[in-house]
């Protein structure tokens, strides 16, 4: 898929960071923007920025992507208003706190999985039938470089992003002979507000706009796995060629 003008592009978590950058970049290409974020104020800011670009076709809805019911309502409203979506980008996510495994509660694991993993499942379940009906489209699920390797003190986040990766790679197999492209994104150190720790500020330096443009280019070129951002290539390469012991040592050195 390489033409987005007047096509409906759905983006969750569009109130800031990667989601907002994607909305603005697709807006420049003339897409009809259907955007979501649980933070209503942040979502309204994105709408204002899109309107400032002269984008006329915008539909924004504030809800938690963990709600299957709300996601399906979102999809149905968009279809009734404009027709079928062509691109669904499941981007919404949360960090889930910073603590070692033995201090991370079951409640935290369930909450992070509900948003980061089941939010993706809900988005695909609600919008994939529209793409299938079009016989054209793209699904973009945002994982993380920590969906390639585990990260110390973020076991809930890493587990959820591994789940997104596994789910998306299964979709890739199912849609292998389809005109619908499936993409799994593993961002590296992208400068977003998902984390505010000093360590994160040190490593999260790649502008989200750069990633957004690379994702769009990757959809056009049908790149299934999208690895981009500060430190991402090292982690991807390490996950493929290094032993677990070497990889753990590298992560400890890089993130401490």
C-alpha positions in Angstrom: 0.0 0.0 0.0 1.6 3.3 -1.0 -1.3 5.8 -1.5 -2.9 7.2 1.6 -4.8 10.2 0.3 -8.4 10.1 1.4 -7.9 6.7 3.0 -9.0 6.2 6.6 -6.0 5.7 9.0 -6.7 4.7 12.5 -4.2 5.4 15.2 -4.5 4.6 18.9 -2.5 6.4 21.5 -2.4 9.5 19.3 -2.3 12.0 22.1 1.5 12.2 22.2 4.8 10.7 21.1 4.8 8.2 18.3 1.0 8.2 17.9 0.9 12.0 17.5 3.8 12.0 15.1 2.2 9.3 13.0 -1.1 11.3 12.9 0.7 14.4 11.7 2.7 12.5 9.0 -0.3 10.7 7.7 -2.3 13.9 7.8 0.3 15.5 5.5 -0.4 12.7 3.0 -4.1 13.6 2.9 -5.4 10.7 4.9 -8.7 10.8 6.9 -7.6 10.6 10.5 -9.4 8.5 13.1 -7.5 8.9 16.3 -7.7 7.7 19.9 -6.2 8.4 23.3 -7.4 7.8 26.8 -6.1 11.3 27.7 -8.8 13.6 26.3 -6.8 16.7 26.7 -3.8 15.3 24.9 -6.0 14.0 22.1 -7.6 17.5 21.7 -4.1 18.9 21.3 -3.3 16.5 18.5 -6.6 17.4 16.8 -5.6 21.1 17.0 -2.2 20.3 15.4 -3.9 18.4 12.6 -6.3 21.2 12.0 -3.4 23.6 11.9 -2.1 21.5 9.0 -5.4 22.1 7.2 -6.6 18.5 7.8 -10.4 18.6 7.5 -11.3 14.9 8.0 -10.6 14.1 11.7 -12.5 11.9 14.1 -11.2 11.7 17.7 -12.5 9.4 20.4 -11.1 9.2 24.0 -11.3 5.7 25.6 -9.1 3.0 27.0 -8.0 0.5 24.3 -8.3 -2.3 26.9 -12.1 -2.0 26.4 -13.1 -4.4 23.6 -16.6 -2.8 23.6 -15.3 0.7 23.2 -12.9 -0.3 20.4 -15.7 -2.0 18.5 -17.9 1.1 19.0 -15.0 3.2 17.6 -14.7 1.0 14.6 -18.5 1.0 13.9 -18.7 4.8 14.2 -15.9 5.3 11.8 -17.4 2.9 9.3 -20.8 4.7 9.5 -19.2 8.1 9.1 -16.6 7.5 6.4 -16.5 3.8 5.4 -13.9 1.1 6.0 -10.5 1.9 7.4 -7.4 1.0 5.4 -4.7 1.3 8.0 -4.9 0.4 11.7 -1.9 1.4 13.9 -2.2 -0.1 17.4 0.2 2.2 19.2 -1.4 2.9 22.6 0.7 1.6 25.5 1.9 2.1 29.0 5.2 1.5 30.8 3.9 -0.3 33.9 6.3 0.9 36.5 9.9 0.1 37.3 10.4 -2.7 39.7 12.1 -6.1 39.9 10.1 -9.2 39.1 9.7 -10.2 42.8 8.2 -6.8 43.6 5.8 -6.6 40.6 2.2 -7.5 41.5 -0.2 -9.6 39.6 -2.4 -6.5 39.3 0.4 -4.6 37.5 1.0 -7.5 35.1 -2.7 -7.8 34.3 -3.1 -4.0 33.8 -0.1 -3.8 31.4 -1.2 -6.8 29.4 -4.8 -5.4 29.2 -3.5 -2.2 27.6 -0.4 -3.2 25.7 -1.4 -6.6 24.4 -5.2 -6.8 24.5 -5.4 -3.2 23.2 -3.6 -4.5 20.1 -5.9 -7.6 19.9 -9.0 -5.4 20.3 -7.8 -3.0 17.5 -7.2 -5.9 15.1 -10.4 -7.7 16.0 -12.4 -4.5 15.4 -10.7 -3.2 12.2 -9.3 -6.2 10.4 -12.7 -7.2 8.9 -12.8 -3.7 7.3 -9.4 -4.2 5.7 -10.4 -7.7 4.5 -13.5 -6.2 3.0 -11.4 -3.7 1.1 -8.9 -6.4 0.0 -6.3 -3.8 0.8 -4.7 -2.3 3.9 -2.0 -2.4 6.5 -1.9 -3.4 10.1 0.9 -1.9 12.2 1.4 -3.1 15.8 3.8 -1.3 18.0 6.0 -3.7 20.1 9.4 -2.6 21.3 13.1 -3.6 21.3 12.1 -5.1 24.6 9.9 -7.4 22.7 13.1 -8.8 21.3 15.0 -9.1 24.6 13.9 -8.9 28.2 14.6 -5.7 30.1 15.5 -5.6 33.8 13.0 -4.1 36.1 10.3 -3.9 33.4 9.2 -7.5 33.2 5.5 -6.6 32.7 6.3 -4.2 29.9 8.7 -6.7 28.2 6.2 -9.6 28.5 3.4 -7.5 27.0 5.7 -6.5 24.1 6.8 -10.0 23.5 3.1 -11.0 23.3 2.5 -8.2 20.7 5.4 -9.6 18.7 4.1 -13.2 18.8 0.6 -12.2 18.0 1.7 -10.0 15.1 4.1 -12.7 13.6 1.1 -15.1 13.7 -0.9 -12.5 11.7 2.0 -12.3 9.2 1.7 -16.0 8.5 -2.0 -15.9 8.2 -1.9 -13.0 5.8 1.1 -14.2 3.8 -0.7 -14.4 0.5 -3.0 -11.4 1.2 -2.8 -7.8 -0.2 -3.1 -6.7 3.5 0.4 -6.1 4.9 1.2 -6.8 8.5 4.0 -5.0 10.3 5.6 -5.3 13.8 7.5 -2.2 15.0 10.3 -2.5 17.5 11.2 1.1 18.4 14.5 1.8 20.1 15.2 4.9 22.2 12.3 7.1 20.9 11.9 10.4 22.7 8.4 10.0 24.2 6.7 10.7 27.6 6.1 7.0 28.4 8.9 7.0 30.9 10.3 9.9 33.0 13.3 8.1 34.7 16.7 9.6 34.3 18.0 6.4 32.7 15.2 6.7 30.1 15.9 10.3 29.4 19.5 9.3 28.6 18.5 6.7 26.1 15.2 8.0 24.6 16.6 10.5 22.1 15.4 9.6 18.6 12.6 12.1 17.5 9.2 10.3 17.1 8.8 12.1 13.8 11.7 10.2 12.4 10.2 6.9 13.4 6.8 7.9 12.0 8.3 8.7 8.6 10.2 5.4 8.6 7.0 3.4 9.5 5.2 5.0 6.5 8.1 4.2 4.2 8.1 0.6 5.6 4.4 0.2 4.8 5.0 1.4 1.3 7.9 -1.1 0.9 6.1 -3.9 2.8 8.8 -4.4 5.5 7.2 -6.8 8.0 9.7 -6.1 10.9 10.5 -2.5 11.6 13.4 -1.9 13.9 14.3 1.8 14.4 15.6 4.2 17.0 18.5 4.8 19.3 20.2 1.5 20.1 17.6 -0.6 18.3 20.0 -2.2 15.7 22.4 -3.3 18.5 19.6 -4.9 20.4 18.1 -6.6 17.3 21.5 -7.9 16.1 22.4 -9.1 19.6 19.1 -10.9 19.9 19.9 -12.9 16.8 23.6 -13.7 17.1 24.6 -13.4 20.8 24.2 -16.0 23.5 21.7 -15.2 26.3 24.7 -14.6 28.7 26.4 -12.1 26.3 23.1 -10.3 25.6 22.4 -9.9 29.3 25.8 -8.5 29.9 25.4 -6.0 27.0 22.0 -4.9 28.3 23.4 -4.5 31.8 26.2 -2.3 30.5 24.0 -0.2 28.2 21.2 0.4 30.7 23.0 0.9 34.0 
